[in-house]
Amino acid sequence: MKRIFVVAAMLLRNEQVLLARRGPAQSMPGQWEFPGGKVEA
């Protein structure tokens, strides 16, 4: 089985959280998520 490494971040400043919204061409379009992605190793 191939391993896939992913990262995510939860950024806080002044009691606010940074979120990203998924694009219309992605799975689960319009959903909010923490910024992140795959890492090439």
Secondary structure as UniProt FT lines:
FT   STRAND          5..8
FT   STRAND          12..13
FT   TURN            14..15
FT   STRAND          16..17
FT   STRAND          20..21
FT   TURN            24..25
FT   TURN            29..30
FT   STRAND          32..33
FT   STRAND          36..39
//
